[in-house]
Amino acid sequence: MNNGLILLSRINVKGITFENRYVCAPFDIAKATEDGMITQELLSIYSQRKGPSLIIVEQAAVAHAGQYREKLIHVDRDECIEGLTKLAEVIHRNKQIGVVQINHAGSAADVGLTNIEAVAPSAVINPAFKRTFPRALSIKEIQEIKEDFVKAALRVKKAGFDGVEIHNCHGFLLTQFMSPLTNLRTDEYGGSLENRSHLLLEITTEVRKAVGDDFLLLVRLGLDDLLPGGLTLEDGCKVAEKLVEVGIDILDVSSGMLPPFALKGPAMLRDMIKTVKSRVKAPVIGAGELSDIEIAADMVENGEVDFIALGRPILNQPNFVENLIKKINK
């Protein structure tokens, strides 16, 4: 029986040492102010999340129009930097690596909160969220959103974080571009897989150029829509290979249009994670009910994954990973 010690082994990525293989996944806390600023409550919650070597802060909206629920963190303006700086300091005091996930919800946006018409690659109802009928983005608007991601990444860097993660899964805007279910465009951003992944690859390339090589760049990539006619695992693996080519440091994987909970756990994404890991040279973060020490250790030991991300358990019990580490060390 695997005793789990491999989960406490160090791993070095781009000169940065991670003290163990556990990651705090970017699961929404939704305790920011109404306009997306960091609160004392958020700082307190993150300060309690000791244990994981890497903290990926819950999704931060790159634009107000891209907000999908209330009290999410924003990183759409310079006023957000001060609060984010305090959050980075909290994470670093716990001797952890800090990354912020940045996102635009697209057709998953809550128009009741934003008071702005929802947008998407095409005028198609989002099959994951089934909210309002969105308006198709113009090329000019796509370029503006691309700039929003780049500016957001620079704010994250200015706040003192160690890296940024681009969100491309679970039914949000970049997922909508990738999926043939929601992208019916006939221009350079639609049609073939190459075209549908064009925006993600452009954003990733431009963020890398803007933040420089001394800053961690992650993409959370939805590999499979889990829906008939949607993005397939093979499609997702091809995009993963391209992301490594354009310079990401860590690939964080999950499902695409639908969340992993559409499948039965534990370790419901194990085969998916193992498959993409065999296709890319970059370190891979895996998720999907991986709190079982023996399962997680077996995956790392077999080279199926490099990092183990936990979301709901940490949300429900901030010191969850600390307790796992104590069990491993017994």
N, C-alpha and C positions, 0 to 999 in steps of 0.2 A: 504493500500500500504506500502511495506517495505521501510523504509527510509534509509536503508543501514548502520546503525550504527554498526551492527554486523561485518561489514568488517573492522572496526577500532578497534575491540576488540583484546586484546593481546592473544597470545598463547605461551605456554612454551613447548619446546622440549628439553629434556635432559639437563635441567638447563639453556638453552638459551631462552631468552625472545624475541619474535617477536612482534613488536609494532602494526602491523596490519596484515591483511590476504592477502595483495597483494605481488606478486612475479614478478620480472622482468625475463621473460623467456629467455632461452639461444638462442636468435635469432642472426644469423650471422651479424656482422657489417663488417667484412673483411677489417679492416684498420690496420692490423699488417704489419711489414716489410715483404719483400719477403721470408725471412727465419724464419718468425713466431715470431719475437720479438715485445714486447709491444711498441707502439708509443705514442708520446705526444697527437696525435689526439684521440687515443683510451682513454687515461686518461681523456681528456677533455669531451668526450662523456659520459663516465660513471659518471663523476662528476656531470653532469646535470640530471642524472636519479634519482632524489630525489623522495621520496614518498614510493616506495615498501619497506617493511621491509626486504625482502630477494632479493639479486641480484645473479642470476645464470649466471656467465660469459659464453659467447658463447663457443661452443665446441673448445677444444684445442687438437691438434693432439698428440697422444702418440708416434708416429713414423712418420718419413717423408713419408714413403710409404703409410701411412694412411691419407694423406691430400686429401680432395675432391675438394677444390677450392682455388683460389689465396688469399694470404694475410690473411690466418687464423692464429690464435695464435697457437704456438707450446709449448709443455711441454715435449719434447723428450730428453732434455739435460740440464745439470746444468746451462748453460749460460742463460737459460730462467728465472731463479729464480729472478734475480735482477729486471727485468721489472714487473714480476708478483707481487713482493713485493710492488712496487709503486702503482700498481692497487689495491691491498688489502688495502693499506693506504688510497687511495681515497675513497673507499667504506666505510671504517670505520670512516672516517671524517664526512661522511653523516649519521653516526649512524645506519648503515645497517649491516646485516649479509651477508658475502660474501662466495660464493661457486663457484668452477670452474668445468665445465663439461668437461670430458675427453673422447676422441673418437678415433676409428680407422675406416676409411671408407670402408676398404675391397674392394669389386668390384665396389664401388662407387668412388674410388680414381680417381683423374685426372692424368693419366699417362703422359700427356703432361707437367705437372708441376713436377711430382716426378721423371720422367725418370726411373721408376721401374715398372716391370710387376705387374699388379693388382692381388690380391689374394682373395680367398673366401673359404668357407667351401667346395664347390664343383665347378667344371668348368661349371657354369651356368650363363647366362646373367642376370644381376640385373633387375628385372621388374620395379623398381622404377626409376632407372637412365638410364638403357639401354646403358651403356658405353661399354668398351672393354671386350672381352671374358677373364675371369680371370683364373688363375691357382689354382688348389685345394691345400690347405695348408697341409703340412706334420705335424705329431704329434710334431716333434721337433719345427717347426715354430709356432705352436699353443702355445706351452710352452713359447716361446720367446715373443710372443704377450702378453701373460698373465703377464709376468715379466715387459713388457713395461707399462702396466696399473698400476701395483703396484709402479714402480719407478716414474711414472707421479704423482700418488696420493701423494707420499712422497714429491715430489717437491712442489706441491700445499700447503701442510702443512708447509713446510719449508718457503714458501713465506709469511706466516702469514694469510692465509685464514681460515675460520671457518669450512670449509667442502669441500667435493668433490662429484661430481655426475658422475656416470658411464652411458654412453649413450647407450641405447639399444632400439632405435626406428628409424622410418623414413628411413629405407632401408640401414642402415650402417652395419658394420661387425657383431656385436653381434646380430642384427636383422636377418641377413642372416643365422646365425647359428640356430636361433630359428625357422625360417620359413621352413616348409616342401617344399616350392616352390624353395628354393635356397640351402637347405641342403639335399643332396642325399647320405651322408656318411653312411658307414655300420660299423664304429667302435664305440668307446664309446662316440663320439661327434655327432652321427647321428642316425636316426631311430625314436625311441620313443621321446615323449616330454621331458621325464626325461633326455635322452641323448642330445637332441638338446639344452636344457637349461643348460647343464653341464658346459660349458665354462663360461657363465655369473655367475653362482653360485660359480664356482671356483674363478673367479676374485673377486667377491664381498667378499667372505670369506677371501681371501688372502689380499685384500686391508684393510678390517677391522682389521685383525691381524697386518698389518704393521703400520697403522696410529694410532691404539689404540682406546680406548673407549671414549676418550675426544674430538673426532673429528667427526663432522657430516658426515654421509655417506648416500648419496641419490642414487637412481637408477631411470633413466627416462626409463620407460618400455612401449614398444609398446604392447598394449593389444590385438589388432585385426589387421590383415594384410589388411583388407578391399578388399581382393581379393579372388575369388573362389579357394578353395583348400589350402588356406593359414592358418596361425595361427588364431584360433578363440578366441572369448572373454573368453570362458570357459578355454581354454588353458592359456591365459594370466593371468586369475585370479589364476589358480593353481601355476603358476610361481611367482606371487606376494606373495602368501602365503609362498612359500619357501624362498623368499628374506627376508621377515620379520623374518623367523626362523633363518636365518644366520646372522642377525644383522643390517639390514638397519634401519635408523632413520626416514626417510621420503620417501614415494613412490611418484614419480612424473610421472603421466601417460599421455599417448597420444596414437595415433594409431601406427601400426607396420610398415609394408612395405611401404604403401602409407601414405602421410601426411594427417592431418585432413581436409585439403581444398578439398579433394576428396568428402567430404560430404557437405551438405548445412547447413549454419549457420543461426542465431547465436546459440551458445551452442550446436554445432553438436555432441559433445562427452558426453553430459550430462548423458544419460542412461548408457554409458560405465563406466563413472566415478562413478556414483551412485552404480553400480553393484560391482565394485572392492572395493569400500569403505565399503560395507557391508560384505566383506570377510576378511578384514585385520584390525589389531589393530593399525597399524602405521598411523600417519597423512598422508593425501593424498593431493597432488597438482594437480589441474585440469586445463586444457587449452581448447582452441577451441572457439575463439570469445566470450569471457566472459566479455566484457567491459561494458555491460549494468548493471548498479548498482542493479536494482531490481532483475534481474535474478541471478546475483552472490550472492546477499544477501540471496535470497530464498534458494539457494543451500547450503550455509553455515548454515543457520538457521535450515534447515531440516536434517542436518547431512550427506549430500551427499558428502561433500568435506570440507577440512580444509583451504586450500590456493587457491587463484585465480591467475593464471599466465597469464600475458599479454605480447605479443611479438611484433607483427607488430605495434600496436598503440604507443608503447614506442619507437620503432625504428623510426617511423615517427615524433614523438613529445616527446622528452625526458622527459618533465614535465607532461606527460599525467596523471600519477597517482596522482601527486600533485593536478591537477585540479579536478580529481574525488573526492579526499578527501575534497577539498573545497566545492564541491557540496553537499556531504554528511553532512558536518558540518553546512550548511546553516540553 
